[in-house]
Amino acid sequence: MSNKGDERRVKYDPRPQRMCAWFTVISLTEFASLDAERIPFLDTFVTVEATGSDYMVRFEGVHEMVSIVRFGLIIAWHGRDLQSPDRPAPELFTESVGEEHYMSKKVHFPDTHLMDFLENSGDVLHFRTTHKWAKANIEYYEYDEHTMKYMLVGELRYAQSATRIDKKIAGWVLPKVPARVEVNFIGPGFVESRTTTIAGLKLNALVTITPTGDNGTSIYAILNVNTSWIPRWLQSPFNRVSPKTM
């Protein structure tokens, strides 16, 4: 009887976490400061045990999951067989633009479905209405069973979607710049982008997307930055205020 109930739930509530996928569990920085054993993950929880330089992830505290550590993140496999992933671990930052990686703190969206992020990221209107791009067009799409890639081209101004007034003023003064952004969906757990703009400046970004709870989604953002273009007198303050990944 319970099996039939589970089948009906999956059929009529096909949340992406029920797919077989790699998802970020937690960052090493956040894990080191935890004061609770349970870590919200998908629509339930996991526990993580540190054993030297390795980390044992257990689904609901019992079932061992295949896990890896990449760029300061503990990433685990979720699927029908937690010990036998049916796809390889995701390749992240395959085209580096610098040695430094910087990570944001985790942001939790309590009433946002994972698909909201995926659909918005693939909708060109999203870049105009939410991120305030002056121009935005999608040049091409490529996709297969597990990945999707497209090229976003357009023009943008600095910090047009910011809430701080000083950033908005700077955005109004600074000129528009052209940008080309290659966006690569891996999973549904990861979105990687590579941006090229004026003077050959490049920036790689990785957004990890994990359903946490029945209706919530958590994300980390990691930037791969070439800091050589930053004036030498600014590099030390920049490094102090930017949280690096481990």
N, CA and C of each residue as an Amber inpcrd file, in Angstrom:
protein
   738
   0.8400000  -1.2070000   0.0000000   0.0000000   0.0000000   0.0000000
   0.8720000   1.2530000   0.0000000   1.9460000   1.2460000   0.8060000
   2.8240000   2.4070000   0.8650000   3.5350000   2.6210000  -0.4660000
   3.8630000   1.5090000  -1.1780000   4.5180000   1.6510000  -2.4710000
   3.6110000   2.3500000  -3.4740000   2.3380000   1.9920000  -3.4750000
   1.3940000   2.6410000  -4.3840000   1.2750000   4.1230000  -4.0510000
   1.2900000   4.4380000  -2.7530000   1.2290000   5.8390000  -2.3530000
   2.4390000   6.6120000  -2.8480000   3.6140000   5.9760000  -2.7440000
   4.8330000   6.6310000  -3.2150000   4.7800000   6.8350000  -4.7200000
   4.2640000   5.8340000  -5.4490000   4.1630000   5.9540000  -6.9040000
   3.2380000   7.1030000  -7.2820000   2.1120000   7.2300000  -6.5930000
   1.1810000   8.3220000  -6.8920000   1.8370000   9.6720000  -6.5920000
   2.5930000   9.7470000  -5.4950000   3.2190000  11.0100000  -5.1210000
   4.2470000  11.4250000  -6.1740000   5.0490000  10.4800000  -6.6410000
   6.0480000  10.7930000  -7.6640000   5.3650000  11.1810000  -8.9680000
   4.2810000  10.5170000  -9.3090000   3.6010000  10.8030000 -10.5730000
   2.9780000  12.1820000 -10.5780000   2.3290000  12.5560000  -9.4790000
   1.6020000  13.8200000  -9.4520000   2.4020000  14.9660000  -8.8230000
   3.5390000  14.6550000  -8.2470000   4.4050000  15.7010000  -7.6920000
   5.8420000  15.3950000  -8.1230000   6.1190000  15.5170000  -9.4230000
   7.4280000  15.0860000  -9.9470000   8.5080000  16.1280000  -9.6960000
   8.8040000  16.3840000  -8.4050000   9.8550000  17.3550000  -8.0850000
  11.2000000  16.8560000  -8.6190000  12.0480000  17.7810000  -9.0860000
  13.3310000  17.3690000  -9.6700000  14.2220000  16.6020000  -8.7080000
  14.0650000  16.7640000  -7.3750000  14.9260000  16.0300000  -6.4760000
  14.6810000  14.5290000  -6.5520000  13.5770000  14.1250000  -7.1620000
  13.3240000  12.6990000  -7.3160000  14.0850000  12.1310000  -8.5150000
  14.7290000  13.0200000  -9.2810000  15.5960000  12.5770000 -10.3560000
  16.8980000  12.0590000  -9.7610000  17.6420000  11.2840000 -10.5220000
  18.9650000  10.8530000 -10.1040000  19.9430000  11.9590000 -10.4820000
  20.5660000  12.5910000  -9.4940000  21.4000000  13.7510000  -9.7820000
  22.4150000  13.9700000  -8.6770000  23.4600000  14.7350000  -8.9990000
  24.4120000  15.2140000  -8.0200000  23.9280000  16.5570000  -7.4840000
  23.9580000  16.7050000  -6.1540000  23.5430000  17.9520000  -5.5430000
  24.5710000  18.3630000  -4.4860000  24.7770000  19.6630000  -4.3300000
  25.5810000  20.1650000  -3.2230000  24.8510000  19.9130000  -1.9100000
  25.5710000  19.3960000  -0.9410000  25.0100000  19.1850000   0.3910000
  25.2650000  20.4050000   1.2710000  26.5440000  20.8230000   1.3470000
  26.9210000  21.9230000   2.2290000  28.3480000  22.3460000   1.8810000
  28.7040000  23.5740000   2.1890000  30.0830000  24.0080000   1.9990000
  30.9210000  23.5750000   3.2010000  32.2280000  23.4150000   2.9900000
  33.1050000  23.0330000   4.0950000  33.1190000  24.1040000   5.1730000
  33.0560000  25.3590000   4.7660000  33.0500000  26.4540000   5.7330000
  31.8230000  26.3900000   6.6240000  30.6590000  26.1760000   6.0060000
  29.4280000  26.1000000   6.7940000  29.4090000  24.8440000   7.6580000
  29.9180000  23.7440000   7.1130000  29.9360000  22.4890000   7.8660000
  30.7620000  22.6310000   9.1390000  31.8850000  23.3580000   9.0610000
  32.7620000  23.5270000  10.2230000  32.0910000  24.3090000  11.3430000
  31.0590000  25.0940000  11.0100000  30.4010000  25.9080000  12.0350000
  29.0360000  25.3630000  12.4450000  28.6870000  24.1510000  12.0040000
  27.3800000  23.5780000  12.3430000  27.2690000  23.2860000  13.8310000
  26.0810000  23.5010000  14.3690000  25.8170000  23.1120000  15.7540000
  24.7010000  22.0750000  15.8390000  24.2910000  21.5360000  14.6770000
  23.2610000  20.4960000  14.6390000  23.7450000  19.3650000  13.7350000
  23.3430000  18.1380000  14.0340000  23.8080000  16.9910000  13.2700000
  23.1080000  16.8860000  11.9120000  21.8170000  17.1920000  11.9010000
  21.0520000  17.0550000  10.6590000  21.2650000  18.2530000   9.7410000
  21.4070000  17.9670000   8.4520000  21.5570000  19.0060000   7.4360000
  20.3850000  18.8850000   6.4640000  19.5370000  19.8950000   6.3330000
  18.4210000  19.8140000   5.3910000  18.9180000  19.4980000   3.9830000
  18.2790000  18.5300000   3.3350000  18.7120000  18.0850000   2.0140000
  17.5270000  17.4630000   1.2960000  17.2190000  17.9470000   0.0850000
  16.0390000  17.5010000  -0.6480000  14.8210000  17.7050000   0.2380000
  13.9160000  16.7220000   0.3360000  12.7510000  16.9110000   1.1950000
  12.9090000  16.1620000   2.5110000  14.1820000  15.8960000   2.8920000
  14.4560000  15.2170000   4.1530000  15.7740000  15.7640000   4.7150000
  16.7170000  14.9110000   5.0850000  17.9660000  15.4070000   5.6580000
  19.0830000  14.3910000   5.4120000  20.3290000  14.8510000   5.6250000
  21.4940000  13.9700000   5.6440000  22.3230000  14.3130000   6.8770000
  23.2400000  13.4180000   7.2130000  24.2700000  13.7120000   8.1980000
  25.6210000  13.5850000   7.5060000  26.5980000  14.3310000   7.9790000
  27.9420000  14.2950000   7.4070000  28.9340000  14.0790000   8.5300000
  29.8270000  13.1100000   8.3300000  30.8630000  12.8160000   9.3120000
  32.2240000  13.0480000   8.6800000  33.0600000  13.8630000   9.3280000
  34.4090000  14.1290000   8.8440000  35.3400000  13.0300000   9.3300000
  36.0540000  12.4100000   8.3910000  37.0290000  11.3790000   8.7220000
  38.3480000  11.7720000   8.0680000  39.1340000  12.5640000   8.7930000
  40.3590000  13.0830000   8.2010000  40.0170000  14.1060000   7.1340000
  40.5060000  13.8680000   5.9170000  40.2100000  14.7770000   4.8090000
  38.9900000  14.3340000   4.0150000  38.3600000  13.2250000   4.4100000
  37.1790000  12.7070000   3.7180000  35.9220000  13.0270000   4.5200000
  34.7740000  12.8990000   3.8200000  33.4900000  13.1990000   4.4620000
  32.4980000  12.0970000   4.1120000  31.9080000  11.5000000   5.1520000
  30.9140000  10.4510000   4.9610000  29.5270000  11.0760000   5.0250000
  28.7830000  11.0040000   3.9110000  27.4330000  11.5480000   3.8480000
  26.4450000  10.3870000   3.9450000  25.4980000  10.5030000   4.8640000
  24.4940000   9.4490000   5.0380000  23.0970000  10.0410000   4.8590000
  22.3410000   9.4480000   3.9600000  20.9710000   9.8680000   3.6970000
  20.1070000   9.4680000   4.8840000  19.4120000  10.4690000   5.4750000
  18.5950000  10.2730000   6.6730000  19.3960000   9.6170000   7.7810000
  20.7080000   9.8920000   7.8130000  21.5720000   9.4050000   8.8750000
  21.9240000   7.9420000   8.8030000  21.4780000   7.2420000   7.7320000
  21.6680000   5.7880000   7.6720000  22.3700000   5.3620000   6.3840000
  21.8100000   5.7150000   5.2440000  22.2560000   5.1720000   3.9640000
  23.4520000   5.9570000   3.4300000  24.5680000   5.2670000   3.2490000
  25.7820000   5.9230000   2.7690000  25.6080000   6.3890000   1.3260000
  26.0100000   7.6200000   1.0580000  25.9040000   8.1860000  -0.2820000
  27.2980000   8.3460000  -0.8820000  27.3960000   8.2140000  -2.1840000
  28.6410000   8.5380000  -2.8610000  28.8090000  10.0560000  -2.8150000
  29.9730000  10.5220000  -2.3930000  30.1750000  11.9580000  -2.2740000
  31.5690000  12.3460000  -2.7350000  31.7170000  13.6040000  -3.1340000
  32.9920000  14.1600000  -3.5420000  33.1040000  15.5630000  -2.9500000
  34.3020000  16.1030000  -2.9290000  34.5290000  17.4830000  -2.5080000
  35.1240000  18.2400000  -3.6870000  34.4730000  19.3300000  -4.0760000
  34.9520000  20.1660000  -5.1720000  34.7810000  21.6220000  -4.7760000
  35.8330000  22.4090000  -4.9070000  35.7730000  23.8540000  -4.7110000
  35.1240000  24.2470000  -3.3870000  35.4840000  23.5130000  -2.3280000
  34.9570000  23.8470000  -1.0080000  33.5380000  23.4070000  -0.7770000
  33.0190000  22.4990000  -1.6160000  31.6470000  22.0100000  -1.4800000
  31.6410000  20.5010000  -1.3050000  30.7800000  20.0030000  -0.4070000
  30.5100000  18.5690000  -0.3110000  29.3360000  18.2840000  -1.2340000
  29.5670000  17.4340000  -2.2350000  28.5760000  17.1330000  -3.2670000
  28.2510000  15.6500000  -3.1930000  26.9810000  15.3000000  -3.2270000
  26.5860000  13.9020000  -3.0510000  25.6270000  13.4580000  -4.1470000
  25.6480000  12.1510000  -4.3810000  24.7780000  11.5430000  -5.3730000
  23.4480000  11.1750000  -4.7450000  22.3510000  11.5460000  -5.4110000
  21.0270000  11.1450000  -4.9490000  20.3480000  10.3920000  -6.0830000
  19.9690000   9.1570000  -5.8240000  19.3160000   8.3750000  -6.8650000
  18.7650000   7.0890000  -6.3000000  18.3170000   6.2280000  -7.1750000
  17.7210000   4.9580000  -6.7370000  18.7470000   4.1170000  -5.9790000
  19.9860000   4.1270000  -6.4370000  21.0620000   3.3940000  -5.7700000
  22.1260000   4.4050000  -5.3710000  22.1980000   4.7350000  -4.0870000
  23.1110000   5.7730000  -3.6160000  24.5730000   5.3870000  -3.7800000
  24.8460000   4.1050000  -4.0010000  26.2240000   3.6470000  -4.1590000
  26.6330000   3.4460000  -5.6170000  25.6930000   3.5810000  -6.5430000
  26.0170000   3.3520000  -7.9610000  25.4120000   4.4490000  -8.8270000
  26.0650000   5.6010000  -8.9080000  25.5530000   6.6750000  -9.7740000
  25.4750000   6.2190000 -11.2270000  24.4190000   6.6220000 -11.9160000
  24.2860000   6.2360000 -13.3180000  24.7570000   7.3460000 -14.2470000
  25.4770000   8.3230000 -13.7020000  26.1610000   9.3220000 -14.5120000
  27.3790000   9.8130000 -13.7410000  28.4090000  10.2660000 -14.4390000
  29.6400000  10.6650000 -13.7480000  29.4450000  11.9240000 -12.9150000
  30.3650000  12.1370000 -11.9900000  30.3440000  13.3680000 -11.2050000
  30.4980000  14.5610000 -12.1370000  29.8620000  15.6810000 -11.8250000
  29.9090000  16.8330000 -12.7330000  31.3060000  17.4190000 -12.8450000
  31.6700000  17.8100000 -14.0690000  32.9170000  18.5370000 -14.2880000
  32.6180000  20.0220000 -14.1150000  33.2980000  20.6630000 -13.1720000
  33.0200000  22.0560000 -12.8410000  34.2470000  22.9080000 -13.1210000
  34.0370000  24.0980000 -13.6330000  35.1350000  25.0180000 -13.9510000
  36.1840000  24.3370000 -14.8240000  35.7440000  23.7530000 -15.9150000
  36.6810000  23.0690000 -16.8040000  37.5530000  24.0550000 -17.5790000
  37.1080000  25.3080000 -17.6950000  37.8970000  26.3420000 -18.3550000
  38.1550000  27.4610000 -17.3500000  39.2530000  27.3450000 -16.6200000
  39.5510000  28.3030000 -15.5640000  40.0660000  29.6100000 -16.1570000
  39.7320000  30.7290000 -15.4970000  40.2530000  32.0330000 -15.9180000
  41.2050000  32.6000000 -14.8690000  41.4680000  31.8390000 -13.8250000
  42.3630000  32.3090000 -12.7760000  42.4900000  31.2730000 -11.6890000
  43.4340000  31.4970000 -10.7830000  43.6840000  30.5420000  -9.7110000
  42.7400000  30.7120000  -8.5260000  42.1120000  31.8710000  -8.4010000
  41.3200000  32.1710000  -7.2100000  39.8480000  31.7980000  -7.4080000
  39.2320000  31.2460000  -6.3370000  37.8050000  30.9490000  -6.3190000
  37.2040000  31.5740000  -5.0670000  36.1030000  32.2740000  -5.2380000
  35.4500000  32.9660000  -4.1270000  34.0130000  32.4690000  -4.0150000
  33.5710000  32.2220000  -2.7720000  32.2520000  31.6420000  -2.5430000
  31.3660000  32.5800000  -1.7240000  30.1160000  32.6610000  -2.1210000
  29.1360000  33.3920000  -1.3240000  28.6360000  32.5040000  -0.1970000
  27.9960000  33.1030000   0.7900000  27.3160000  32.3240000   1.8110000
  26.0570000  31.6910000   1.2050000  25.6220000  30.5860000   1.8070000
  24.4170000  29.9190000   1.2980000  23.2120000  30.8290000   1.4680000
  22.3700000  30.8640000   0.4410000  21.1190000  31.6130000   0.4940000
  19.9750000  30.6110000   0.3460000  19.0270000  30.6650000   1.2570000
  17.8830000  29.7580000   1.2030000  16.6370000  30.5300000   0.7850000
  15.9270000  29.9830000  -0.1940000  14.6730000  30.5590000  -0.6780000
  13.5430000  29.6260000  -0.2490000  12.7820000  29.9960000   0.8010000
  11.8380000  29.0500000   1.4040000  10.6590000  28.6670000   0.5190000
  10.2680000  29.5090000  -0.3990000   9.0890000  29.2030000  -1.2150000
   9.4160000  29.2340000  -2.7000000  10.5860000  28.7380000  -3.0410000
  11.0360000  28.7580000  -4.4320000  11.4010000  27.3520000  -4.8690000
  10.7910000  26.9100000  -5.9440000  11.0390000  25.5840000  -6.4770000
  12.3270000  25.5940000  -7.2990000  13.0610000  24.4870000  -7.2780000
  14.2650000  24.3670000  -8.0870000  14.0030000  24.7300000  -9.5450000
  12.8510000  24.3530000 -10.0640000  12.5420000  24.6240000 -11.4690000
  12.4010000  26.1110000 -11.7490000  12.0890000  26.9120000 -10.7290000
  12.0190000  28.3570000 -10.9430000  13.3700000  28.8980000 -11.3860000
  14.4540000  28.4130000 -10.7580000  15.7910000  28.8550000 -11.1410000
  16.1230000  28.3990000 -12.5590000  15.8200000  27.1510000 -12.8590000
  16.1710000  26.6190000 -14.1700000  15.3800000  27.2990000 -15.2740000
  14.0890000  27.5140000 -15.0520000  13.2630000  28.1500000 -16.0760000
  13.6620000  29.6120000 -16.2720000  13.8970000  30.3400000 -15.1710000
  14.3000000  31.7430000 -15.2950000  15.6300000  31.8910000 -16.0000000
  16.5730000  31.0010000 -15.6830000  17.8990000  31.1060000 -16.2770000
  17.8730000  30.8550000 -17.7820000  16.8620000  30.1410000 -18.2500000
  16.7460000  29.8820000 -19.6770000  15.7860000  30.8110000 -20.3930000
  15.2500000  31.8050000 -19.6820000  14.2770000  32.7390000 -20.2530000
  14.9640000  34.0820000 -20.4750000  15.0810000  34.5100000 -21.7260000
  15.8160000  35.7410000 -22.0260000  15.1670000  36.9630000 -21.3870000
  13.8520000  36.9470000 -21.1820000  13.1820000  38.0860000 -20.5400000
  13.6360000  38.2590000 -19.0950000  14.0450000  37.1610000 -18.4680000
  14.5210000  37.2090000 -17.0830000  15.7190000  38.1510000 -16.9500000
  16.5870000  38.1490000 -17.9280000  17.7890000  38.9840000 -17.8420000
  17.4450000  40.4620000 -18.0120000  16.3870000  40.7650000 -18.7330000
  15.9860000  42.1600000 -18.9180000  15.1750000  42.6710000 -17.7190000
  14.2750000  41.8570000 -17.2060000  13.3730000  42.3300000 -16.1560000
  13.9860000  42.2300000 -14.7610000  14.7200000  41.1460000 -14.4760000
  15.2820000  40.9380000 -13.1450000  16.6830000  41.5260000 -13.0160000
  17.5430000  41.2380000 -13.9770000  18.9330000  41.6950000 -13.9060000
  19.1740000  42.9980000 -14.6520000  18.1210000  43.5130000 -15.3150000
  18.1550000  44.8400000 -15.9440000  19.2060000  44.9560000 -17.0450000
  19.3900000  43.8880000 -17.8180000  20.2530000  44.0160000 -18.9830000
  19.6230000  45.0080000 -19.9560000  20.4540000  45.8350000 -20.5980000
  19.9350000  46.7680000 -21.5920000  19.4860000  46.0250000 -22.8480000
  20.2590000  45.0010000 -23.2310000  19.9030000  44.1390000 -24.3550000
  20.2490000  42.7150000 -23.9640000  19.4500000  41.7660000 -24.3890000
  19.7300000  40.3610000 -24.1010000  19.0880000  39.4930000 -25.1690000
  19.9000000  38.6600000 -25.7700000  19.4120000  37.7090000 -26.7630000
  20.1640000  36.3940000 -26.6000000  19.5070000  35.3090000 -26.9360000
  20.1420000  33.9960000 -26.8990000  20.5580000  33.6400000 -28.3140000
  21.8640000  33.4010000 -28.4770000  22.4300000  33.1760000 -29.8020000
  22.2180000  31.7510000 -30.2690000  22.3990000  30.7790000 -29.3730000
  22.1870000  29.3830000 -29.7640000  21.9360000  28.5260000 -28.5260000
  21.3070000  27.3720000 -28.7460000  21.0920000  26.3580000 -27.7220000
  21.7780000  25.0660000 -28.1490000  22.2950000  24.3260000 -27.1700000
  22.7440000  22.9520000 -27.3650000  22.2920000  22.1560000 -26.1530000
  21.7690000  20.9680000 -26.3550000  21.3220000  20.1990000 -25.1920000
  21.3630000  18.7110000 -25.4860000  21.4680000  17.9300000 -24.4070000
  21.3540000  16.4860000 -24.5010000  20.5260000  16.0050000 -23.3180000
  20.6650000  14.7460000 -22.9440000  19.7800000  14.1750000 -21.9180000
  19.9570000  14.8410000 -20.5610000  21.1920000  15.2240000 -20.2050000
  21.4590000  15.7110000 -18.8600000  21.9810000  17.1390000 -18.8090000
  22.3090000  17.7460000 -19.9220000  22.8900000  19.0860000 -19.9150000
  22.2220000  19.9710000 -20.9510000  22.3170000  21.2670000 -20.7340000
  21.8570000  22.2490000 -21.7200000  22.8320000  23.4140000 -21.6970000
  23.1550000  23.9320000 -22.8720000  24.0910000  25.0370000 -22.9760000
  23.5200000  26.0720000 -23.9460000  23.6840000  27.3490000 -23.6140000
  23.3150000  28.3880000 -24.5680000  24.2510000  29.5760000 -24.4380000
  24.2710000  30.4210000 -25.4590000  25.0960000  31.6200000 -25.4620000
  24.2010000  32.8390000 -25.3470000  24.3980000  33.6140000 -24.2750000
  23.6540000  34.8450000 -24.0410000  24.5260000  36.0270000 -24.4520000
  24.0110000  36.8840000 -25.3170000  24.7660000  38.0610000 -25.7630000
  23.9160000  39.3020000 -25.5220000  24.5830000  40.4150000 -25.1960000
  23.8230000  41.6330000 -24.9690000  24.6700000  42.7400000 -24.4010000
  23.9980000  43.7040000 -23.7770000  24.6670000  44.8310000 -23.1420000
  24.1150000  45.0080000 -21.7350000  24.9730000  45.4020000 -20.8200000
  24.5220000  45.5840000 -19.4470000  25.2040000  46.7870000 -18.8280000
  24.5910000  47.2780000 -17.7450000  25.1770000  48.3300000 -16.9260000
  25.4920000  47.7650000 -15.5490000  26.4510000  48.3550000 -14.8950000
  26.8720000  47.8940000 -13.5800000  25.7450000  48.0420000 -12.5630000
  25.4500000  46.9430000 -11.8350000  24.6000000  46.9490000 -10.6320000
  23.2000000  47.5150000 -10.8530000  22.6180000  47.3220000 -12.0250000
  21.2730000  47.8460000 -12.2580000  20.2040000  47.1270000 -11.4430000
  20.4760000  45.9000000 -11.0340000  19.5010000  45.1810000 -10.2000000
  19.8400000  45.2670000  -8.7150000  20.8220000  46.0990000  -8.3500000
  21.2110000  46.2410000  -6.9480000  20.1620000  47.0390000  -6.1810000
  20.1400000  46.8670000  -4.8670000  19.2130000  47.6210000  -4.0150000
  19.9060000  48.8060000  -3.3400000  21.2320000  48.7830000  -3.2200000
  21.9580000  49.8870000  -2.6020000  22.0120000  51.0810000  -3.5500000
  21.7150000  52.2630000  -3.0320000  21.6240000  53.4480000  -3.8690000
  22.9850000  53.8490000  -4.4310000  24.0920000  53.6210000  -3.6650000
  25.4050000  53.9900000  -4.1850000  25.7750000  53.1460000  -5.3920000
  25.3940000  51.8680000  -5.3510000  25.6600000  51.0180000  -6.5060000
  24.7990000  51.4240000  -7.6950000  23.5540000  51.7840000  -7.4230000
  22.6830000  52.2180000  -8.5150000  23.2240000  53.4860000  -9.1770000
  23.6960000  54.4280000  -8.3740000  24.2430000  55.6690000  -8.9240000
  25.4620000  55.3620000  -9.7960000  26.3330000  54.4680000  -9.3140000
  27.5010000  54.0860000 -10.1110000  27.0660000  53.4460000 -11.4270000
  26.0000000  52.6570000 -11.3760000  25.4990000  52.0320000 -12.5860000
  24.9400000  53.0250000 -13.5860000  24.3140000  54.0840000 -13.0830000
  23.7870000  55.1050000 -13.9950000  24.9200000  55.8950000 -14.6630000
  26.0310000  56.0700000 -13.9540000  27.1450000  56.8730000 -14.4850000
  28.0000000  56.0620000 -15.4560000  28.2810000  54.8030000 -15.0940000
  29.1510000  53.9810000 -15.9330000  28.4590000  53.6160000 -17.2410000
  29.2100000  53.4980000 -18.3150000  28.5990000  53.1900000 -19.6080000
  28.1640000  51.7330000 -19.7140000  27.3070000  51.4740000 -20.6590000
  26.9380000  50.0920000 -20.9610000  28.1390000  49.3630000 -21.5560000
  28.2300000  48.0700000 -21.2740000  29.3190000  47.2720000 -21.8350000
  28.7290000  46.0330000 -22.5010000  29.3530000  45.5750000 -23.5880000
  28.8920000  44.3430000 -24.2250000  29.3230000  43.1350000 -23.4070000
  28.5670000  42.0720000 -23.4890000  28.9030000  40.8510000 -22.7530000
  28.4540000  39.6340000 -23.5410000  29.2590000  38.5960000 -23.4550000
  28.9040000  37.2820000 -24.0040000  29.0200000  36.2840000 -22.8540000
  27.9500000  35.5580000 -22.5980000  27.9050000  34.6370000 -21.4590000
  27.4970000  33.2560000 -21.9580000  28.3890000  32.3000000 -21.7910000
  28.0550000  30.9110000 -22.0970000  27.5090000  30.2680000 -20.8400000
  26.2670000  29.8340000 -20.8800000  25.5900000  29.2590000 -19.7150000
  25.4420000  27.7590000 -19.9240000  25.8640000  26.9830000 -18.9210000
  25.8560000  25.5310000 -19.0320000  25.1350000  24.9430000 -17.8290000
  24.0030000  24.2800000 -18.0760000  23.2490000  23.5970000 -17.0250000
  23.7710000  22.1680000 -16.8980000  24.1700000  21.7940000 -15.6770000
  24.6980000  20.4570000 -15.4250000  23.8210000  19.8090000 -14.3710000
  23.0980000  18.8500000 -14.7920000  22.3680000  18.2390000 -13.6870000
  20.8680000  18.3020000 -13.7980000  20.1600000  18.6140000 -12.7140000
  19.6960000  19.9810000 -12.4750000  20.3700000  20.6990000 -11.3290000
  21.4860000  20.1800000 -10.8030000  22.0350000  20.7310000  -9.5790000
  23.0200000  21.8710000  -9.7370000  23.4590000  22.1600000 -10.9770000
  24.4960000  23.1700000 -11.1760000  24.2310000  23.9980000 -12.4280000
  24.5420000  25.2770000 -12.3400000  24.5390000  26.1610000 -13.5100000
  25.8890000  26.8640000 -13.5390000  26.6280000  26.6760000 -14.6260000
  27.9470000  27.2710000 -14.7680000  27.8940000  28.2910000 -15.9010000
  28.5500000  29.4240000 -15.7010000  28.5630000  30.4320000 -16.7590000
  29.9700000  30.9730000 -16.9400000  30.2970000  31.3590000 -18.1800000
  31.5800000  31.9640000 -18.5160000  31.2990000  33.2660000 -19.2460000
  31.7370000  34.3590000 -18.6600000  31.4310000  35.6850000 -19.1910000
  32.6960000  36.3470000 -19.7310000  32.5640000  36.9480000 -20.9230000
  33.6290000  37.7580000 -21.5040000  33.0580000  39.1280000 -21.8060000
  33.7760000  40.1770000 -21.4180000  33.2920000  41.5260000 -21.6710000
  34.4540000  42.4000000 -22.1320000  34.3910000  43.7070000 -21.9120000
  35.3700000  44.6270000 -22.4730000  36.7840000  44.3160000 -21.9810000
  37.7420000  44.6750000 -22.8270000  39.1730000  44.5130000 -22.5190000
  39.5340000  43.0580000 -22.2380000  38.7110000  42.1230000 -22.7580000
  39.0130000  40.7200000 -22.5520000  38.8150000  40.2330000 -21.1390000
  38.1370000  41.0270000 -20.2880000  37.8930000  40.5980000 -18.9150000
  36.9930000  39.3620000 -18.9130000  37.3460000  38.3980000 -18.0640000
  36.5930000  37.1450000 -18.0150000  36.2320000  36.8090000 -16.5690000
  35.0790000  36.1840000 -16.4300000  34.6020000  35.7740000 -15.1120000
  33.8300000  34.4760000 -15.2610000  34.1970000  33.4720000 -14.4770000
  33.4320000  32.2310000 -14.4220000  32.5960000  32.2210000 -13.1480000
  31.3850000  31.7090000 -13.2390000  30.5180000  31.6180000 -12.0670000
  29.8510000  30.2500000 -12.0330000  29.6930000  29.7240000 -10.8430000
  29.0020000  28.4580000 -10.6460000  27.9310000  28.6610000  -9.5910000
  26.6960000  28.3100000  -9.9160000  25.5890000  28.3650000  -8.9630000
  25.1450000  26.9390000  -8.6980000  25.1770000  26.5270000  -7.4320000
  24.7010000  25.1980000  -7.0670000  23.2660000  25.3230000  -6.5660000
  22.4120000  24.4240000  -7.0050000  20.9790000  24.5190000  -6.7170000
  20.5160000  23.2130000  -6.0820000  20.0640000  23.2820000  -4.8230000
  19.6460000  22.0760000  -4.1120000  18.2840000  22.2790000  -3.4680000
  17.2890000  21.4450000  -3.7910000  16.0210000  21.5100000  -3.0730000
  16.2280000  21.1490000  -1.6030000  15.7520000  21.9980000  -0.6970000
  15.8580000  21.7260000   0.7410000  14.5050000  21.9870000   1.3790000
  13.8870000  20.9180000   1.8240000  12.5300000  21.0300000   2.3460000
  11.5220000  20.7950000   1.2440000  10.2510000  20.7640000   1.6190000
   9.2090000  20.4590000   0.6520000   9.0520000  21.5390000  -0.4030000
   9.3390000  22.7930000  -0.0560000   9.0630000  23.8790000  -0.9890000
  10.2300000  24.8540000  -1.1380000  11.3860000  24.5270000  -0.6310000
  12.4890000  25.4750000  -0.6310000  13.6590000  25.0480000  -1.4970000
  14.5420000  25.9980000  -1.7700000  15.7430000  25.7450000  -2.5550000
  16.8870000  26.5580000  -1.9540000  18.0570000  25.9420000  -1.8770000
  19.2440000  26.6300000  -1.3760000  20.2800000  26.7310000  -2.4800000
  21.0220000  27.8440000  -2.4990000  22.0520000  28.0150000  -3.5220000
  23.3470000  28.5290000  -2.8920000  24.4570000  28.1360000  -3.4820000
  25.7580000  28.7640000  -3.2770000  26.1910000  29.3140000  -4.6310000
  26.9430000  30.4060000  -4.6090000  27.5400000  30.9480000  -5.8270000
  29.0440000  31.0110000  -5.6360000  29.7770000  30.4950000  -6.6220000
  31.2310000  30.4970000  -6.5760000  31.7450000  31.2200000  -7.8170000
  32.6800000  32.1380000  -7.6240000  33.2660000  32.8910000  -8.7200000
  34.7120000  32.4680000  -8.9150000  35.0650000  32.2360000 -10.1620000
  36.4440000  31.9410000 -10.5400000  36.9740000  33.2000000 -11.2260000
  37.8940000  33.9060000 -10.5480000  38.2680000  35.2510000 -10.9710000
  39.7590000  35.3290000 -11.2810000  40.0760000  36.0450000 -12.3390000
  41.4630000  36.3990000 -12.6180000  41.7110000  37.7650000 -11.9940000
  42.4630000  37.8080000 -10.9100000  42.6460000  39.0560000 -10.1740000
  43.8190000  39.8950000 -10.6950000  44.4690000  39.4610000 -11.7760000
  45.6400000  40.1900000 -12.2520000  45.2890000  41.5800000 -12.7660000
  44.0190000  41.7960000 -13.1560000  43.6200000  43.1000000 -13.6800000
  43.3430000  44.1040000 -12.5600000  43.2330000  43.6060000 -11.2950000
  42.9730000  44.5010000 -10.1750000  44.2740000  45.2380000  -9.8170000
  44.2460000  46.5560000  -9.6400000  45.4620000  47.2790000  -9.2440000
  46.0930000  46.6590000  -7.9970000  47.4220000  46.6540000  -7.9560000
  48.1250000  45.9830000  -6.8690000  47.7150000  46.5130000  -5.4980000
  47.4810000  47.8100000  -5.3960000  47.1240000  48.4010000  -4.1010000
  45.7360000  47.9850000  -3.6420000  44.8990000  47.4350000  -4.5840000
  43.5600000  46.9820000  -4.2100000  43.4840000  45.4820000  -3.9580000
  44.5220000  44.7320000  -4.3450000  44.4310000  43.2770000  -4.2680000
  44.3320000  42.7760000  -2.8270000  45.1100000  43.3650000  -1.9080000
  45.0380000  42.9120000  -0.5060000  43.6650000  43.1680000   0.1070000
  43.0840000  44.3930000  -0.0110000  41.7110000  44.5890000   0.5090000
  40.7000000  43.6790000  -0.1590000  40.8500000  43.4440000  -1.4750000
  39.9280000  42.5600000  -2.1950000  39.9810000  41.1480000  -1.6190000
  41.1830000  40.6310000  -1.3760000  41.3350000  39.2790000  -0.8430000
  40.7900000  39.1660000   0.5780000  40.8990000  40.2520000   1.3660000
  40.4100000  40.1970000   2.7490000  38.8990000  40.1300000   2.8200000
  38.2090000  40.8180000   1.9220000  36.7410000  40.8640000   1.9940000
  36.0800000  39.7650000   1.1760000  36.8460000  39.0120000   0.3910000
  36.2850000  37.9860000  -0.4740000  36.5070000  36.6050000   0.1540000
  35.4280000  35.8760000   0.4860000  35.5780000  34.5580000   1.0920000
  36.0520000  33.5290000   0.0640000  37.2570000  33.0140000   0.2490000
  37.7800000  32.0320000  -0.6960000  37.2490000  30.6440000  -0.3630000
  37.1810000  29.8010000  -1.4000000  36.8120000  28.4140000  -1.1720000
  38.0390000  27.6650000  -0.6760000  37.7960000  26.5040000  -0.0770000
  38.9020000  25.7200000   0.4860000  39.3670000  24.6900000  -0.5350000
